[in-house]
């Protein structure tokens, strides 16, 4: 399984992805689910993926091969982030159409993506691409999108995130959302890839790979766990009336 | 959807269930998912259910009709909680076998149960019955079982619950687990039914129906939300190194 999270803020974007992939009971591997396309000065494009690893890796490789070719699926030739979301969706659709009949006897070929980034002259934007190739976009009222094992990490996001949250607080919240998921589900695991993008910076951004022995990760995990326990203990018990 | 939670403690049992049921887009109703069988002095038997409401209500009704009859599915004639779990599983299995071919064209007939209680001379016990009729039992190392919309409410349980937690703290934690689920998922809603059972008390227990305007529920929701936000704000931001 996988957990990937994208947050759209007024100030920019925060992305987080875990690194656990498992294909059957005996294959557990670490693969980064975050692909960053940053070699052009006029744009930053990030993909995160969940689902069938063969499908999503093929899509990322096909998109990588097309860069700079001027072909219809060249993300460096696209004018808008919407057009890039459409390229990712179309590539995913074509890949699944090509593979489905061979893969389905063994399992689902489905995959999904989060696409985030900015092209000079446009807004920073965030999309979620479904396995069918269609997609939705994050908005002011729906400022975060998740794929993979999404539910464990949603409550903390629902409590904290809105579009006006600053980038560093959103990074902190993304880590806590990952931590909740990692604690509750064995199939999601560090290293966590965390990306912080300030709108307008285009090819410049912060990226951090957070391993399970990362000092900041350990300290925030511990402080949050202890703080939550103290908070819990201070809350009143229910009163049974009689 | 539904969310039901059972917690097995050294001191007793805590059960919580929401009341939202929806069958299709235009039917949303409130139904308690907690059935309490308490008319015998030597035992307390509680059922909570999730899944197809027609299936689970029929199972509960069949079990209710059989009480005191001495038939094989008479829960008042059973010697152990294990035997009661088996009765519930067998009844569920028979009900699904009876209904499946008529119901499946419209949706899944599946359902699941949490069975909890104590019979004089035995321990208090907690079981989860799958739709196939087989079941698992809570243990010292797995002290809580959930059915329905389980994931949003699991992180807080993972942090707080172990077998040595006292009954009132477990009630508090059950309410916070429900609250997290209600905040993140529209298909789970109050009133919450909360049951607190101290081992050895048999037919005596505390039961509370917590509506969304319940003063305790509102106060604990608010105090937890505010405390969590304060805790979040005090945690350090990630350091990007350069």
Interface residues (C-beta under 8 A of the other chain):
Chain A: X151 X152 X154 X155 X156 X158 X159 X160 X168 X169 X171 X172 X173 X175 X176 X180 X183 X184 X194 X196 X206 X208 X216 X219 X220 X223 X224 X225 X227 X228 X229 X231 X232 X233 X234 X235 X236 X237 X238 X239 X240 X241
Chain B: X151 X152 X154 X155 X156 X158 X159 X160 X168 X169 X171 X172 X173 X175 X176 X180 X183 X184 X194 X196 X206 X208 X216 X219 X220 X223 X224 X225 X227 X228 X229 X231 X232 X233 X234 X235 X236 X237 X238 X239 X240 X241
